[in-house]
Amino acid sequence: MVIRTNDRRQLWLPLVRNTVHHRKEDDAMVKRSEAFPSKWLGVIDLNGGSAVAAIKVAAFETLKGFDGTDTKKVVIYFAHKLKPLPLNVTNYNSVADIAGTEETDDWAGTKVELFVSREIVKGKMTDCVRIRKPATAAKAKPKKSDDPKPDYNDEVKF
């Protein structure tokens, strides 16, 4: 196959199919998160799973929106190893329900579970980070009665 152009300065180039491109050993494969690092927590940081974290502090900060304008958002910072997460209305309401208050100053120490969910955003199905109350590992044990022998009336009359 030959590529033909209207520009006479360019040569006709043969197009070779099934060409194998050899990589050099120093050419490393790069993940999207490495090529475009973000300072905010995203789906890629959760590796498709979930993480339980304690909120260290919630701050009201000015961030750049997608359209370049400044917007005010509540950003939660976590106690261990996770990046901060700017909250949308859905995640704000989730944290407020878990903490039992809408006062962000009282959210410190609240444990939340971050998980990946699929939602429709601007008409497209997109992965996003959502927040829920963490599942409790231990179930409540039933209370033992002080009476060692319960009062059963199990006599059978014949």
ZAVOLUM-926450 format. One record per residue (C-alpha): residue in three letters; x, y, z; residue number from 1. Coordinates in steps of 0.2 Angstrom, whole numbers, plus 5000, padded with zeros to 4 digits. Example, Ala and Ser with C-alpha at 12.3 -4.5 7.8 and 13.67 -1.06 7.14 Angstrom:
BEGIN
{residu->ALA, X->5062, Y->4978, Z->5039, num->1}
{residu->SER, X->5068, Y->4995, Z->5036, num->2}
END
This chain:
BEGIN
{residu->MET, X->5000, Y->5000, Z->5000, num->1}
{residu->VAL, X->5006, Y->5017, Z->4996, num->2}
{residu->ILE, X->5001, Y->5034, Z->5004, num->3}
{residu->ARG, X->4999, Y->5047, Z->4991, num->4}
{residu->THR, X->4999, Y->5066, Z->4996, num->5}
{residu->ASN, X->4996, Y->5082, Z->4986, num->6}
{residu->ASP, X->5012, Y->5089, Z->4993, num->7}
{residu->ARG, X->5026, Y->5085, Z->4981, num->8}
{residu->ARG, X->5039, Y->5088, Z->4995, num->9}
{residu->GLN, X->5033, Y->5072, Z->5003, num->10}
{residu->LEU, X->5039, Y->5055, Z->4997, num->11}
{residu->TRP, X->5027, Y->5041, Z->4993, num->12}
{residu->LEU, X->5030, Y->5030, Z->5008, num->13}
{residu->PRO, X->5026, Y->5011, Z->5008, num->14}
{residu->LEU, X->5015, Y->5006, Z->5023, num->15}
{residu->VAL, X->5021, Y->4990, Z->5030, num->16}
{residu->ARG, X->5008, Y->4980, Z->5039, num->17}
{residu->ASN, X->5011, Y->4969, Z->5054, num->18}
{residu->THR, X->5026, Y->4978, Z->5059, num->19}
{residu->VAL, X->5033, Y->4973, Z->5076, num->20}
{residu->HIS, X->5039, Y->4988, Z->5086, num->21}
{residu->HIS, X->5053, Y->4983, Z->5098, num->22}
{residu->ARG, X->5054, Y->4992, Z->5115, num->23}
{residu->LYS, X->5070, Y->4997, Z->5123, num->24}
{residu->GLU, X->5073, Y->4990, Z->5140, num->25}
{residu->ASP, X->5074, Y->5007, Z->5148, num->26}
{residu->ASP, X->5057, Y->5011, Z->5140, num->27}
{residu->ALA, X->5045, Y->5008, Z->5155, num->28}
{residu->MET, X->5027, Y->5006, Z->5154, num->29}
{residu->VAL, X->5018, Y->5020, Z->5162, num->30}
{residu->LYS, X->5002, Y->5020, Z->5171, num->31}
{residu->ARG, X->4990, Y->5035, Z->5169, num->32}
{residu->SER, X->4992, Y->5039, Z->5188, num->33}
{residu->GLU, X->5010, Y->5040, Z->5185, num->34}
{residu->ALA, X->5009, Y->5051, Z->5169, num->35}
{residu->PHE, X->4996, Y->5063, Z->5176, num->36}
{residu->PRO, X->4997, Y->5063, Z->5195, num->37}
{residu->SER, X->4984, Y->5071, Z->5205, num->38}
{residu->LYS, X->4984, Y->5078, Z->5223, num->39}
{residu->TRP, X->4966, Y->5073, Z->5225, num->40}
{residu->LEU, X->4959, Y->5056, Z->5229, num->41}
{residu->GLY, X->4952, Y->5047, Z->5214, num->42}
{residu->VAL, X->4945, Y->5030, Z->5208, num->43}
{residu->ILE, X->4963, Y->5025, Z->5203, num->44}
{residu->ASP, X->4969, Y->5027, Z->5221, num->45}
{residu->LEU, X->4956, Y->5014, Z->5227, num->46}
{residu->ASN, X->4962, Y->5001, Z->5214, num->47}
{residu->GLY, X->4943, Y->4997, Z->5211, num->48}
{residu->GLY, X->4941, Y->4992, Z->5229, num->49}
{residu->SER, X->4937, Y->5001, Z->5245, num->50}
{residu->ALA, X->4946, Y->5009, Z->5260, num->51}
{residu->VAL, X->4941, Y->5013, Z->5277, num->52}
{residu->ALA, X->4949, Y->5029, Z->5284, num->53}
{residu->ALA, X->4947, Y->5041, Z->5298, num->54}
{residu->ILE, X->4944, Y->5059, Z->5294, num->55}
{residu->LYS, X->4958, Y->5070, Z->5301, num->56}
{residu->VAL, X->4950, Y->5087, Z->5297, num->57}
{residu->ALA, X->4937, Y->5095, Z->5285, num->58}
{residu->ALA, X->4942, Y->5112, Z->5277, num->59}
{residu->PHE, X->4932, Y->5124, Z->5266, num->60}
{residu->GLU, X->4944, Y->5128, Z->5252, num->61}
{residu->THR, X->4944, Y->5137, Z->5235, num->62}
{residu->LEU, X->4947, Y->5125, Z->5221, num->63}
{residu->LYS, X->4948, Y->5128, Z->5202, num->64}
{residu->GLY, X->4933, Y->5120, Z->5193, num->65}
{residu->PHE, X->4933, Y->5111, Z->5177, num->66}
{residu->ASP, X->4929, Y->5127, Z->5168, num->67}
{residu->GLY, X->4943, Y->5136, Z->5176, num->68}
{residu->THR, X->4933, Y->5146, Z->5188, num->69}
{residu->ASP, X->4936, Y->5147, Z->5207, num->70}
{residu->THR, X->4924, Y->5137, Z->5217, num->71}
{residu->LYS, X->4922, Y->5134, Z->5236, num->72}
{residu->LYS, X->4922, Y->5116, Z->5242, num->73}
{residu->VAL, X->4923, Y->5106, Z->5258, num->74}
{residu->VAL, X->4939, Y->5095, Z->5257, num->75}
{residu->ILE, X->4942, Y->5081, Z->5269, num->76}
{residu->TYR, X->4959, Y->5076, Z->5274, num->77}
{residu->PHE, X->4962, Y->5058, Z->5281, num->78}
{residu->ALA, X->4973, Y->5052, Z->5295, num->79}
{residu->HIS, X->4983, Y->5039, Z->5285, num->80}
{residu->LYS, X->4991, Y->5038, Z->5268, num->81}
{residu->LEU, X->4976, Y->5044, Z->5258, num->82}
{residu->LYS, X->4975, Y->5059, Z->5247, num->83}
{residu->PRO, X->4962, Y->5073, Z->5252, num->84}
{residu->LEU, X->4945, Y->5072, Z->5244, num->85}
{residu->PRO, X->4935, Y->5087, Z->5239, num->86}
{residu->LEU, X->4916, Y->5083, Z->5242, num->87}
{residu->ASN, X->4902, Y->5085, Z->5231, num->88}
{residu->VAL, X->4884, Y->5086, Z->5238, num->89}
{residu->THR, X->4881, Y->5067, Z->5238, num->90}
{residu->ASN, X->4897, Y->5064, Z->5247, num->91}
{residu->TYR, X->4895, Y->5078, Z->5259, num->92}
{residu->ASN, X->4877, Y->5072, Z->5264, num->93}
{residu->SER, X->4885, Y->5054, Z->5266, num->94}
{residu->VAL, X->4898, Y->5060, Z->5278, num->95}
{residu->ALA, X->4885, Y->5071, Z->5288, num->96}
{residu->ASP, X->4874, Y->5056, Z->5290, num->97}
{residu->ILE, X->4888, Y->5045, Z->5296, num->98}
{residu->ALA, X->4895, Y->5059, Z->5308, num->99}
{residu->GLY, X->4877, Y->5063, Z->5314, num->100}
{residu->THR, X->4880, Y->5082, Z->5311, num->101}
{residu->GLU, X->4882, Y->5094, Z->5296, num->102}
{residu->GLU, X->4895, Y->5104, Z->5306, num->103}
{residu->THR, X->4911, Y->5100, Z->5298, num->104}
{residu->ASP, X->4921, Y->5104, Z->5313, num->105}
{residu->ASP, X->4914, Y->5089, Z->5322, num->106}
{residu->TRP, X->4919, Y->5077, Z->5308, num->107}
{residu->ALA, X->4937, Y->5074, Z->5315, num->108}
{residu->GLY, X->4939, Y->5056, Z->5320, num->109}
{residu->THR, X->4924, Y->5050, Z->5310, num->110}
{residu->LYS, X->4927, Y->5033, Z->5301, num->111}
{residu->VAL, X->4921, Y->5032, Z->5283, num->112}
{residu->GLU, X->4922, Y->5019, Z->5269, num->113}
{residu->LEU, X->4927, Y->5025, Z->5252, num->114}
{residu->PHE, X->4922, Y->5014, Z->5238, num->115}
{residu->VAL, X->4921, Y->5015, Z->5219, num->116}
{residu->SER, X->4904, Y->5017, Z->5211, num->117}
{residu->ARG, X->4897, Y->5019, Z->5193, num->118}
{residu->GLU, X->4886, Y->5034, Z->5190, num->119}
{residu->ILE, X->4880, Y->5044, Z->5176, num->120}
{residu->VAL, X->4890, Y->5061, Z->5175, num->121}
{residu->LYS, X->4886, Y->5073, Z->5162, num->122}
{residu->GLY, X->4877, Y->5060, Z->5151, num->123}
{residu->LYS, X->4891, Y->5047, Z->5152, num->124}
{residu->MET, X->4893, Y->5032, Z->5164, num->125}
{residu->THR, X->4908, Y->5036, Z->5175, num->126}
{residu->ASP, X->4918, Y->5028, Z->5189, num->127}
{residu->CYS, X->4917, Y->5039, Z->5205, num->128}
{residu->VAL, X->4922, Y->5039, Z->5223, num->129}
{residu->ARG, X->4907, Y->5037, Z->5235, num->130}
{residu->ILE, X->4907, Y->5037, Z->5254, num->131}
{residu->ARG, X->4897, Y->5025, Z->5266, num->132}
{residu->LYS, X->4897, Y->5020, Z->5284, num->133}
{residu->PRO, X->4910, Y->5006, Z->5287, num->134}
{residu->ALA, X->4903, Y->4989, Z->5290, num->135}
{residu->THR, X->4906, Y->4983, Z->5308, num->136}
{residu->ALA, X->4916, Y->4967, Z->5310, num->137}
{residu->ALA, X->4910, Y->4961, Z->5327, num->138}
{residu->LYS, X->4892, Y->4959, Z->5330, num->139}
{residu->ALA, X->4884, Y->4963, Z->5346, num->140}
{residu->LYS, X->4883, Y->4948, Z->5358, num->141}
{residu->PRO, X->4866, Y->4944, Z->5366, num->142}
{residu->LYS, X->4865, Y->4949, Z->5385, num->143}
{residu->LYS, X->4866, Y->4935, Z->5397, num->144}
{residu->SER, X->4853, Y->4935, Z->5410, num->145}
{residu->ASP, X->4857, Y->4935, Z->5429, num->146}
{residu->ASP, X->4846, Y->4920, Z->5432, num->147}
{residu->PRO, X->4857, Y->4904, Z->5427, num->148}
{residu->LYS, X->4841, Y->4894, Z->5424, num->149}
{residu->PRO, X->4827, Y->4902, Z->5415, num->150}
{residu->ASP, X->4809, Y->4899, Z->5420, num->151}
{residu->TYR, X->4802, Y->4887, Z->5407, num->152}
{residu->ASN, X->4786, Y->4879, Z->5410, num->153}
{residu->ASP, X->4790, Y->4863, Z->5400, num->154}
{residu->GLU, X->4780, Y->4850, Z->5410, num->155}
{residu->VAL, X->4769, Y->4839, Z->5399, num->156}
{residu->LYS, X->4753, Y->4833, Z->5406, num->157}
{residu->PHE, X->4746, Y->4816, Z->5401, num->158}
END
